[in-house]
Protein backbone atom coordinates (compact mmCIF):
# COMPACT_ATOMS: atom_id res chain seq x y z
CA UNK A 1 0.00 0.00 0.00
CA UNK A 2 2.83 2.41 0.86
CA UNK A 3 4.45 1.80 -2.53
CA UNK A 4 1.11 2.29 -4.30
CA UNK A 5 0.48 5.62 -2.57
CA UNK A 6 3.99 6.83 -3.35
CA UNK A 7 3.58 5.87 -7.01
CA UNK A 8 0.14 7.50 -7.17
CA UNK A 9 1.46 10.77 -5.75
CA UNK A 10 4.38 10.79 -8.17
CA UNK A 11 2.05 10.02 -11.09
CA UNK A 12 -0.27 12.88 -10.15
CA UNK A 13 2.67 15.27 -9.67
CA UNK A 14 4.14 14.41 -13.06
CA UNK A 15 0.75 14.66 -14.77
CA UNK A 16 0.28 18.15 -13.37
CA UNK A 17 3.81 19.46 -13.80
CA UNK A 18 5.10 17.68 -16.91
CA UNK A 19 2.13 16.59 -19.02
CA UNK A 20 2.92 19.30 -21.61
CA UNK A 21 6.48 17.99 -21.97
CA UNK A 22 6.18 14.20 -21.84
CA UNK A 23 3.61 11.53 -22.63
CA UNK A 24 3.68 8.63 -20.18
CA UNK A 25 1.53 5.94 -18.60
CA UNK A 26 0.55 4.67 -15.16
CA UNK A 27 3.18 1.95 -15.46
CA UNK A 28 5.88 4.43 -16.52
CA UNK A 29 8.20 5.50 -13.72
CA UNK A 30 10.48 8.53 -13.61
CA UNK A 31 11.63 10.76 -10.80
CA UNK A 32 10.25 14.25 -10.29
CA UNK A 33 13.85 15.39 -10.82
CA UNK A 34 13.91 14.18 -14.42
CA UNK A 35 14.09 16.92 -17.03
CA UNK A 36 12.27 16.89 -20.37
CA UNK A 37 12.67 19.41 -23.16
CA UNK A 38 9.37 18.52 -24.82
CA UNK A 39 7.64 16.11 -27.22
CA UNK A 40 9.02 13.19 -25.23
CA UNK A 41 7.46 9.75 -24.87
CA UNK A 42 8.16 7.36 -21.99
CA UNK A 43 6.79 3.89 -22.69
CA UNK A 44 4.83 1.46 -20.56
CA UNK A 45 6.72 -0.36 -17.80
CA UNK A 46 9.73 1.88 -18.39
CA UNK A 47 11.84 3.04 -15.45
CA UNK A 48 13.86 6.15 -16.30
CA UNK A 49 16.14 8.58 -14.52
CA UNK A 50 17.90 11.51 -16.19
CA UNK A 51 17.16 14.13 -18.83
CA UNK A 52 15.69 13.90 -22.33
CA UNK A 53 16.01 16.29 -25.27
CA UNK A 54 13.24 17.42 -27.58
CA UNK A 55 11.54 14.85 -29.82
CA UNK A 56 13.05 11.75 -28.19
CA UNK A 57 11.10 8.62 -27.32
CA UNK A 58 11.90 5.74 -24.98
CA UNK A 59 9.82 2.67 -25.77
CA UNK A 60 8.24 0.07 -23.46
CA UNK A 61 10.00 -2.09 -20.85
CA UNK A 62 13.17 -0.01 -20.60
CA UNK A 63 15.32 0.46 -17.51
CA UNK A 64 17.63 3.37 -18.13
CA UNK A 65 19.57 6.14 -16.45
CA UNK A 66 20.86 8.61 -19.03
CA UNK A 67 21.22 12.14 -20.27
CA UNK A 68 19.76 11.87 -23.77
CA UNK A 69 19.92 14.37 -26.63
CA UNK A 70 17.30 15.39 -29.16
CA UNK A 71 15.42 13.25 -31.69
CA UNK A 72 16.62 9.90 -30.35
CA UNK A 73 14.80 6.59 -30.76
CA UNK A 74 15.28 4.16 -27.85
CA UNK A 75 13.86 0.74 -28.63
CA UNK A 76 11.86 -1.50 -26.30
CA UNK A 77 13.77 -3.43 -23.66
CA UNK A 78 16.79 -1.14 -23.55
CA UNK A 79 18.49 -1.60 -20.19
CA UNK A 80 21.61 -0.46 -18.43
CA UNK A 81 23.70 -2.24 -15.83
CA UNK A 82 24.27 -0.18 -12.70
CA UNK A 83 26.55 -2.65 -10.93
CA UNK A 84 29.60 -4.80 -11.35
CA UNK A 85 31.12 -7.76 -9.55
CA UNK A 86 34.75 -8.70 -8.84
CA UNK A 87 35.81 -11.65 -10.95
CA UNK A 88 39.59 -11.42 -11.37
CA UNK A 89 42.72 -11.22 -9.21
CA UNK A 90 43.09 -10.24 -6.41
CA UNK A 91 39.53 -11.29 -5.55
CA UNK A 92 38.80 -14.91 -4.78
CA UNK A 93 35.03 -14.49 -4.95
CA UNK A 94 32.39 -12.76 -7.03
CA UNK A 95 30.01 -12.42 -4.07
CA UNK A 96 29.10 -8.94 -2.76
CA UNK A 97 28.99 -10.44 0.75
CA UNK A 98 32.75 -9.88 1.02
CA UNK A 99 33.24 -6.87 -1.24
CA UNK A 100 30.73 -4.21 -0.29
CA UNK A 101 29.61 -2.75 3.02
CA UNK A 102 26.63 -1.12 1.30
CA UNK A 103 23.19 -2.64 1.86
CA UNK A 104 21.90 -4.43 -1.20
CA UNK A 105 18.56 -5.44 -2.60
CA UNK A 106 19.41 -9.10 -2.06
CA UNK A 107 21.05 -9.10 1.38
CA UNK A 108 19.35 -6.27 3.22
CA UNK A 109 21.74 -4.82 5.78
CA UNK A 110 23.96 -7.91 5.97
CA UNK A 111 27.57 -8.11 4.80
CA UNK A 112 30.80 -9.78 5.95
CA UNK A 113 32.87 -6.89 4.55
CA UNK A 114 34.37 -4.52 7.11
CA UNK A 115 35.34 -1.96 4.44
CA UNK A 116 34.54 -1.21 0.83
CA UNK A 117 36.85 -3.41 -1.24
CA UNK A 118 35.80 -2.27 -4.71
CA UNK A 119 34.90 1.36 -5.41
CA UNK A 120 32.98 0.50 -8.59
CA UNK A 121 30.79 -1.98 -6.78
CA UNK A 122 27.35 -0.39 -6.86
CA UNK A 123 23.98 -2.02 -6.65
CA UNK A 124 20.89 -0.29 -8.01
CA UNK A 125 20.17 2.86 -6.07
CA UNK A 126 17.72 5.48 -7.38
CA UNK A 127 19.61 8.18 -5.48
CA UNK A 128 23.02 7.22 -6.88
CA UNK A 129 22.90 6.53 -10.57
CA UNK A 130 25.63 5.66 -13.06
CA UNK A 131 24.42 7.86 -15.89
CA UNK A 132 24.90 7.07 -19.56
CA UNK A 133 25.44 9.88 -22.05
CA UNK A 134 23.49 9.55 -25.28
CA UNK A 135 23.87 12.16 -28.02
CA UNK A 136 21.29 13.44 -30.49
CA UNK A 137 19.79 11.55 -33.46
CA UNK A 138 20.76 8.23 -31.88
CA UNK A 139 18.88 5.04 -32.65
CA UNK A 140 19.11 2.19 -30.13
CA UNK A 141 17.47 -1.06 -31.18
CA UNK A 142 15.36 -3.53 -29.23
CA UNK A 143 16.78 -5.32 -26.16
CA UNK A 144 20.08 -3.42 -26.07
CA UNK A 145 22.14 -3.49 -22.86
CA UNK A 146 24.35 -0.56 -21.89
CA UNK A 147 27.07 -0.86 -19.27
CA UNK A 148 26.60 2.07 -16.88
CA UNK A 149 28.69 5.08 -17.82
CA UNK A 150 29.23 4.43 -21.54
CA UNK A 151 28.66 7.30 -23.97
CA UNK A 152 26.83 6.98 -27.28
CA UNK A 153 27.92 9.69 -29.74
CA UNK A 154 25.64 11.83 -31.90
CA UNK A 155 24.06 9.98 -34.80
CA UNK A 156 25.18 6.52 -33.66
CA UNK A 157 23.15 3.35 -34.24
CA UNK A 158 23.15 0.42 -31.79
CA UNK A 159 21.74 -2.73 -33.33
CA UNK A 160 19.22 -5.05 -31.69
CA UNK A 161 20.40 -7.12 -28.69
CA UNK A 162 23.86 -5.53 -28.63
CA UNK A 163 25.73 -5.27 -25.34
CA UNK A 164 27.58 -1.96 -25.27
CA UNK A 165 30.62 -2.16 -22.98
CA UNK A 166 32.51 0.92 -24.18
CA UNK A 167 31.72 4.31 -25.65
CA UNK A 168 30.48 4.55 -29.24
CA UNK A 169 31.85 7.21 -31.64
CA UNK A 170 29.49 9.60 -33.44
CA UNK A 171 27.65 8.08 -36.40
CA UNK A 172 29.11 4.62 -35.79
CA UNK A 173 26.98 1.50 -36.28
CA UNK A 174 27.69 -1.07 -33.58
CA UNK A 175 26.36 -4.53 -32.88
CA UNK A 176 27.14 -7.82 -31.20
CA UNK A 177 28.20 -9.06 -27.76
CA UNK A 178 30.23 -7.14 -26.85
CA UNK A 179 29.24 -4.44 -29.34
CA UNK A 180 31.81 -3.63 -32.00
CA UNK A 181 31.90 -1.07 -34.79
CA UNK A 182 30.69 -2.67 -38.01
CA UNK A 183 30.53 0.51 -40.03
CA UNK A 184 29.53 4.17 -40.12
CA UNK A 185 26.38 5.81 -41.40
CA UNK A 186 28.29 8.19 -43.68
CA UNK A 187 31.77 8.99 -44.95
CA UNK A 188 34.16 11.09 -42.86
CA UNK A 189 33.39 14.33 -44.70
CA UNK A 190 29.65 13.96 -44.18
CA UNK A 191 30.06 13.05 -40.51
CA UNK A 192 32.24 16.13 -40.00
CA UNK A 193 29.59 18.27 -41.70
CA UNK A 194 26.79 16.90 -39.50
CA UNK A 195 28.77 17.34 -36.29
CA UNK A 196 29.59 20.92 -37.25
CA UNK A 197 26.08 21.94 -38.24
CA UNK A 198 24.20 20.01 -35.53
CA UNK A 199 20.87 20.36 -37.30
CA UNK A 200 19.05 19.07 -34.21
CA UNK A 201 19.84 22.36 -32.42
CA UNK A 202 17.83 24.36 -34.94
CA UNK A 203 14.59 25.96 -33.77
CA UNK A 204 11.29 24.10 -34.03
CA UNK A 205 10.18 26.62 -36.63
CA UNK A 206 13.24 25.93 -38.78
CA UNK A 207 12.80 22.17 -38.46
CA UNK A 208 9.13 22.44 -39.42
CA UNK A 209 9.89 24.55 -42.49
CA UNK A 210 12.85 22.43 -43.60
CA UNK A 211 11.75 18.93 -42.66
CA UNK A 212 12.32 17.80 -46.25
CA UNK A 213 16.05 18.52 -45.88
CA UNK A 214 16.32 15.81 -43.22
CA UNK A 215 15.25 13.28 -45.85
CA UNK A 216 17.96 14.30 -48.34
CA UNK A 217 21.52 14.56 -47.03
CA UNK A 218 22.79 16.28 -50.18
CA UNK A 219 20.02 18.87 -50.00
CA UNK A 220 20.95 19.48 -46.36
CA UNK A 221 24.57 20.00 -47.32
CA UNK A 222 23.61 22.39 -50.10
CA UNK A 223 21.42 24.38 -47.72
CA UNK A 224 24.16 24.94 -45.16
CA UNK A 225 26.76 25.61 -47.87
CA UNK A 226 24.51 28.32 -49.28
CA UNK A 227 23.89 29.69 -45.78
CA UNK A 228 27.60 29.92 -45.04
CA UNK A 229 28.26 31.61 -48.37
CA UNK A 230 25.56 34.16 -47.62
CA UNK A 231 26.99 34.90 -44.17
CA UNK A 232 30.49 35.21 -45.64
CA UNK A 233 29.29 37.71 -48.26
CA UNK A 234 27.47 39.78 -45.66
CA UNK A 235 30.65 40.04 -43.63
N, C-alpha and C positions, 0 to 999 in steps of 0.2 A: 504493500500500500504506500509506503514512504517513497519508494522508487517511482510509482505511478504518479503521485502528487508532484514530485519534483519534475518529472517529464512533462506533465500537464502544464505546470507553471512556465517552464521553459518554452513549450510550444506556444502558449498564449503570448508570452513576451515577444518571441520572434515573429509571430503573426502580426502583432501590433507594430513593432519597431522596424521590421525588415521585409514585410510582404511586398513592398514596391521594388525591392532589390533582388529578391530571390524567391523562386518557386520551390516549395518543399512539401513533404507529407508528414502525417502523424508518425510514421515509422522512421522518418529522417531524424538524425541527431546532429546538432552542431552547437557549440558553446555560444553564449551571448557575446563573447569576445571576438567571435569570427567577424571578418570584414568582407563585404561584398560591394563591388563597384556597380553592379546592375546587370539585368538580363541573365541572371545565373539560375541554374537548375541543380538541385540536390535530389538525387533519386531516392527511391524507397529502400528502407533498411540500410541506408548509408550513414556511416559515422564519420564526421569530418571535423577537423580542427585546423584553422589557419586563415588565409585570405584568398580571395578569388577575384580575378580581373573581369572586365566587362565581356559578356557574350560567351562565357565558359559554362559547360555543363559537366556534371559528375553523375554518372549513371547509377543504376541500382546496385545494392549489395557491395558497396565499397567501404573500405576502412583506411582512412588516409589522413595524414597530417602534412600539410604543404602550403607554401606560398605559391600560388598559381597565377600566371599571366592572363592575357586576354585571348579570347577566341580559341580556347583549348577544348578538346574532346576527350573526356576520360571515360573509357569503356567500363562496362559492368564487371564487378568482381575485382577491381583494382585494389590492391592491399599493400601496406608497407609493414616492415618488420621493425618494431621499436625495442628490440632486445638482441642480445647476443650471448653465447655461452663460451666458456673456455674449452678448448679441445686439443690444444697442443702444449708442448713443453713451455713453462715448467709445471703446468697443472697436471694432476694425476686423475682428475675427475671432470665431468661436464656438469655436475650437479650444482645448482645455486645454493644448496644447503651450506657449502663450505666456502663460497666465493663472495656472497653478498650479505651485508648486515641489514639491507633494506627489506621491509615486509613485502611479500609477493602475493599475487592472487592465489597461488597454489598452497602456500605454506603459512598464510596468516602472518603472525608475528614471530614465527619460529625460525631460527637459524643457528648453525653451529659456528659460524664465522664470528670472530671477535673484532675484525676490522675489514674494511672493504678491500678485497684482493684484486679487483678488476674494475677500473674506472668506467669502462664502457658498458659494464653490466647493468642494464636498465630493463626492468619489466614495465609493462604498459602502465602509464600514469598520466591521466588527463591534464595534470598540472605541470608536467615536465615532459614535453614532447621533443622527439628528434624530428625536426622539420625538413621535409624535402623542398627543393627549389625547382619549380617547373616554369619554363619560359612561356612565351606567347606562341600561338598557332601550333601547339603541340598536340599530337594525336597519340593516345595510349590505348592499345587494344584491350580486348576482353581478357580477364583473369591474369593480369600482369602483377608481378610482385616487385616492389621497390625496397631495397635495403635502406633503412632510415639514414638520411643525410645526403643521399646522392642528388646530383643536380641534373636536370634534363634541359638542354639548351633550346633556344628559340627554334621553332620549325621542325623539331625532331619528331620521329615516328618510332614508337615502341610496339613491336608486333605482338600478337596474341600469345599469351601464356609465357612470355619472356620473364626472366628473373634478372633484374637490373642490379648489379653489385657495384658498379662504379659509374661515375658521371658520364653523361652522353653529350657529345659536341653538338652545336647548332646544326640543324638540318640533316643530321645523321639518321639512318634507318638501322635499328638494332633489333636483334631477335635471338632466341635460343636461351639455354640454361648452362652457364651464365650468359647473359646477353652480350653479343659481339656486334661490331659494326659490319653490316653486309652491303652497305652502299650509302649514297647520299641522294637527296631529292633532286639536287641540281649541281651544275658544275661550280667550280670555285668562284668564278666571276659573278655568277648569279647569286650565290650565297652571300658574297661580300656586298653586293647591291642591296639585297633584302635586309641584311643586318645594319646597313647604313641608313636606309630609308625608314625602316621600322613602320611599315604601313599601319600596323595595328594601333599605333599611337595617334593616328589621325582622328579628327572629331567625328562624332556620329553623323553629322550633316555631310561631311566629306565622304564617309563610307557609304552613306545612302545614295549619294549622287554618282559615286564612282564604283558601285558594286561590280559592274561588268569588268572592270580592270583586274579584279581579283580572280577572274576566270580566264585571264589571258596574260601570261607572264611577260610576253613581249610588249603588249600594250601598256602594261604597268611600267616597264622599263622606259618606253618611249615617253610616257607621261612625265616621269620624274626627270628625264633628260631634258625635255622641253622646259620644265619648271626651273631647272637649274640654269639653263641658258637664259631664260627670261630674267632671273634674279641677277645673273652676271652682267647682263646688258644694262639693267637698271642702276647697277653700281658704277 
